[in-house]
Amino acid sequence: MIRINLLPRAERPRAPTSVRGGFFVVLGLVVILAVIGAVWINLSARISELNKEINLMRAELVKYQTVSQEVERFKANKRSLEEKLASIDRLKAGQVGPVHMLDEVSRLLPRGIWLTFLTNTSSRLILQGYSFTNFAIADFMTQLAKAPSGRFSDVDLTFSERATIGKVPVEKFEITCTVKL
């Protein structure tokens, strides 16, 4: 006898196919490789740009170093010139005092006196010379002490002695005084 089962067949779940799962794995790997490739290309381009910038900066640095060296050389020259100008100013200031002092000594020198030696050390002035009379020496000392500029003070006669120059009797003298330049 033949049996016929009128009940529907129980559907059995099917086992997943390996092709469908493998496709997604391969697709995922391709996407990951594409992203990694894009990042690698982007980073390579950025590295190339940064290397170019580094080379440009190095070239500018060399240029600026030469400019900096020139500036330092100019600064050194400027300092040297300023020192020279300061020296010249000090010399000019030092010239003014002695020039005026000598001019005043010359104006105060009476007739019959001539100077043979004059030295100025710091604030001390030493005058040596000859005179025909002691009165002329005394007159010279008085004029120095009463000079209009007030430059000479503490005028003293160090010595006065008799001498002869070519059969002419004269007085050899030395006067010291304090000078304000």
PEFEN-V487031 format. One record per backbone hydrogen bond with DSSP energy under -1.0 kcal/mol. CO is the residue of the C=O (numbers start at 0). NH is the residue of the N-H. E is the energy in kcal/mol with one decimal. If there is no record, write none. Layout:
# PEFEN-V487031
CO/NH/E
CO/NH/E
This chain:
# PEFEN-V487031
16/20/-1.0
17/21/-2.0
18/22/-1.6
19/23/-1.2
20/24/-1.6
21/25/-2.4
22/26/-2.6
23/27/-2.4
24/28/-2.4
25/29/-2.3
26/30/-2.1
27/31/-2.6
28/32/-2.7
29/33/-2.3
30/34/-2.5
31/35/-2.7
32/36/-2.5
33/37/-2.4
34/38/-2.5
35/39/-2.5
36/40/-2.6
37/41/-2.4
38/42/-2.8
39/43/-2.5
40/44/-2.2
41/45/-2.3
42/46/-2.8
43/47/-2.3
44/48/-2.4
45/49/-2.6
46/50/-2.4
47/51/-2.0
48/52/-2.4
49/53/-2.6
50/54/-2.3
51/55/-2.3
52/56/-2.8
53/57/-2.4
54/58/-2.1
55/59/-2.5
56/60/-2.7
57/61/-2.3
58/62/-2.1
59/63/-3.2
60/64/-2.3
61/65/-1.8
62/66/-1.9
63/67/-2.9
64/68/-2.5
65/69/-2.1
66/70/-2.5
67/71/-2.6
68/72/-2.3
69/73/-2.6
70/74/-2.7
71/75/-2.4
72/76/-2.5
73/77/-2.7
74/78/-2.8
75/79/-2.4
76/80/-2.7
77/81/-2.9
78/82/-2.4
79/83/-2.3
80/84/-2.9
81/85/-2.5
82/86/-2.4
83/87/-2.6
84/88/-2.7
85/89/-2.5
86/90/-2.7
87/91/-2.9
88/92/-2.6
89/93/-2.4
90/94/-1.9
91/95/-1.7
92/96/-1.1
93/97/-1.2
94/98/-2.1
95/99/-2.5
96/100/-2.7
97/101/-2.9
98/102/-2.3
99/103/-2.5
100/104/-2.6
101/105/-2.5
102/106/-2.1
103/107/-2.2
109/112/-1.1
111/131/-1.4
113/129/-2.7
116/127/-3.1
118/125/-2.8
120/123/-3.0
122/178/-3.1
123/120/-2.4
124/176/-2.0
125/118/-2.2
126/174/-3.0
127/115/-2.7
127/116/-2.0
128/172/-2.4
129/113/-2.3
130/170/-3.3
132/136/-1.0
133/137/-2.5
134/138/-2.4
135/139/-2.2
136/140/-2.4
137/141/-2.1
138/142/-2.5
139/143/-2.3
140/144/-2.3
141/145/-2.1
143/146/-1.3
146/149/-1.3
150/179/-1.7
152/177/-3.2
155/175/-2.5
158/173/-2.0
160/171/-3.3
162/169/-3.5
164/167/-1.2
167/164/-2.5
169/162/-2.8
170/130/-1.8
171/160/-3.0
172/128/-1.8
173/157/-2.6
173/158/-1.1
174/126/-3.1
175/155/-3.1
176/124/-3.0
177/152/-2.3
